[in-house]
């Protein structure tokens, strides 16, 4: 399948590392003009340069701003103008005793994981519907469906994100704009290797270590290995394409079979 995003502008939030960086790279490789976003000017520029090295000739725009604030979100909108593809990837996560999570921490998770995405959708969706083409995506998690007790605040925020995606898909009905969520499973991102080696034999080579980790600590995974960020990016790039024009209002799983259910 040849995906051509030439002439499209994409914004990927939280794209200086991990899944976000892989998504930005994948979109650039398909020809899109890609805006890399994060809070740190230095990291954003470094990430944009890394994508440029990975994809020679790529049109990459560094946009440093805190999109969890109205001021930051508006700065991004004013800097970019037209955005055809919005990928709401920004998110925070962490483990905590569910009975010890404070109201402020609950609010922070909703502000970052849910409201930031809602805010950007409000800013960019009208332009997309007015032009008759656009793609909005939300990067969710298997925790949206299989709520972990130690990350209940994270899981619930991702569950809310699925509902946000479905609701905005209805708002965009019949306009040529599609809105979808991508459910990411256990993924090989920064810091995960250290976490894995805290739980399995440190003498094992990485490939063996991650498979041991999955067998012992994530046995419900059918893939039986961690997902690479590029594998999630592949789904995002497809959903951003013309080929995915009939897919909207969905929650598509890239979870390695982690969620033991047929749907979503």
DAZI-V739487 format. One record per backbone hydrogen bond with DSSP energy under -0.5 kcal/mol. NH is the residue of the N-H (numbers start at 1). CO is the residue of the C=O. If there is no record, write none. Layout:
nh-><NH & NH>
co-><CO & CO>
This chain:
nh-><3 & 4 & 5 & 5 & 7 & 8 & 10 & 10 & 11 & 12 & 13 & 13 & 15 & 15 & 20 & 21 & 22 & 23 & 24 & 25 & 26 & 27 & 28 & 29 & 30 & 31 & 32 & 33 & 34 & 34 & 35 & 36 & 36 & 37 & 38 & 41 & 44 & 45 & 46 & 47 & 48 & 49 & 50 & 51 & 52 & 53 & 54 & 55 & 58 & 60 & 61 & 62 & 63 & 65 & 65 & 67 & 69 & 73 & 74 & 75 & 76 & 77 & 78 & 79 & 80 & 81 & 82 & 84 & 85 & 86 & 87 & 87 & 88 & 88 & 89 & 96 & 100 & 101 & 106 & 107 & 108 & 109 & 110 & 111 & 112 & 113 & 114 & 115 & 116 & 118 & 119 & 120 & 121 & 122 & 123 & 124 & 125 & 126 & 128 & 129 & 130 & 131 & 132 & 133 & 134 & 135 & 136 & 137 & 138 & 139 & 140 & 140 & 142 & 144 & 145 & 146 & 147 & 151 & 152 & 155 & 156 & 157 & 158 & 159 & 160 & 161 & 162 & 163 & 164 & 165 & 166 & 167 & 168 & 169 & 170 & 171 & 172 & 173 & 175 & 177 & 178 & 180 & 181 & 182 & 183 & 183 & 184 & 184 & 185 & 188 & 189 & 192 & 193 & 195 & 196 & 197 & 198 & 198 & 199 & 199 & 200 & 204 & 209 & 210 & 211 & 212 & 213 & 214 & 215 & 216 & 217 & 218 & 218 & 221 & 222 & 223 & 227 & 229 & 231 & 232 & 233 & 234 & 235 & 236 & 237 & 238 & 239 & 240 & 241 & 244 & 245 & 247 & 248 & 249 & 252 & 254 & 258 & 260 & 261>
co-><1 & 2 & 3 & 30 & 31 & 5 & 8 & 33 & 85 & 35 & 11 & 87 & 12 & 37 & 17 & 17 & 18 & 19 & 20 & 21 & 22 & 23 & 24 & 25 & 26 & 28 & 27 & 8 & 32 & 59 & 10 & 34 & 61 & 12 & 63 & 39 & 40 & 41 & 42 & 43 & 44 & 45 & 46 & 47 & 48 & 49 & 50 & 51 & 55 & 58 & 34 & 60 & 36 & 38 & 63 & 65 & 66 & 69 & 70 & 71 & 72 & 73 & 74 & 75 & 76 & 77 & 80 & 9 & 9 & 135 & 11 & 85 & 86 & 137 & 87 & 150 & 97 & 97 & 102 & 103 & 104 & 105 & 106 & 107 & 108 & 109 & 110 & 110 & 111 & 114 & 115 & 116 & 117 & 118 & 119 & 120 & 121 & 122 & 124 & 125 & 126 & 127 & 128 & 128 & 176 & 84 & 178 & 86 & 180 & 88 & 138 & 182 & 184 & 141 & 142 & 142 & 145 & 148 & 149 & 151 & 152 & 153 & 154 & 155 & 156 & 157 & 158 & 159 & 160 & 161 & 162 & 163 & 164 & 165 & 166 & 167 & 168 & 170 & 172 & 172 & 134 & 136 & 250 & 138 & 181 & 252 & 140 & 182 & 254 & 227 & 187 & 189 & 189 & 191 & 192 & 193 & 194 & 195 & 195 & 196 & 196 & 201 & 205 & 206 & 207 & 208 & 209 & 210 & 211 & 212 & 213 & 213 & 214 & 218 & 256 & 256 & 186 & 188 & 228 & 228 & 229 & 230 & 231 & 232 & 233 & 234 & 235 & 236 & 238 & 241 & 242 & 244 & 246 & 179 & 181 & 183 & 255 & 258 & 259>
